[in-house]
């Protein structure tokens, strides 16, 4: 089944007093008639395990699927072996945050 949803939040979500943050994103997504959301870790995975679980539970409760966008700086073609290892670490960290 094909699902549609935003990646990140928009100005309406950010300006609305009824939404406190990402934990309320599934309610907002549903209000738009959408059924999924992509959380961007574009600039790095910076989220505690507790926060990730709280956000994941909110999406599960509302029946909205969530995916993550791994950091932009992943590069498996880098000639530096250390940078390649770092790239693997970024992917793993993104997956772990997803739960």
N, C-alpha and C positions, 0 to 999 in steps of 0.2 A: 504494500500500500504506500502511496506517495503522501508525504506529509509536508506541510508548509509552516514556516515560522521565521521570526527575525533572528538575526545575530546581533546580540547586544541590545541596549535600550535606546529609545528615541526621546526626543524633547518632551513629548506628551507624558511619557512614563515618568521622566525625571521631574517634571513640574507638578505632577499630580500629588496632592497631599494624602490620598488614600493608599499609595504604594510606598512602603518604607525602604525598599531595596530589592535585591535579587530574589529574596525569599518570597516576595509577592509577584514576581514575574509570571509564574504560571497562571495566576488570576488574570493578569493583564493580557497575556497571550490568548487565553480562552475568551476574554471579552471582545477580542478582535476576530473571533471565529477561527483561530489558528490552533494547531495541535502539537507544535514542537518549538524548541528554542536552542540556539547555539550560544554557549558561553565562551567568550574569547579570552584565551590565555596568550594573546598575540605578543605581549611584552614580557612574558614569563609567567610561570605558575606561582602565584602568590596568594595562597588560600590555605587556611588551617584545615586539618582533617575534620574538626568539629563543624566548621562553617560549611565544608563540602557536604557533610552528612545532613546538616540542617536544610540546605538548599535542595539536595537530592530528595529528601523526604517530602518537601513542599511540592515538588514536581510530581512525585509519585502519587501523593494524595489527590492532586487535581487531574491526574491522568494525562499530563503533558510530558512528552518525551524531551529529553535534554541530551545535547551532544556538546563536545568541546572542540575548539579550534586550538591546536597546539601552537606553541610560540613560532613567530615568523622567522626566527634565526636558526631553525633546524636546517642543516645542510649535510647530507650523507655523502656528497661528492667532494667535500673539502679534502685537500691533500694532507692536512694535519690530522694524524690519528687521534689526538686528544680532542679535537673539535668534533670528530665523528662520534667518539664516545660520549661527549657532552650532548650531542644531538639525540642519541639513544636515551640518555637520561631525561631529556626534556619530554620525549614521547612517553616514557614510563611515568613521569610525574603527572602528565596530563591524564593518562589513563587511571592512575591512582586517585586523582582528584574526582574523576567521574564516578568512581566507586566500583 
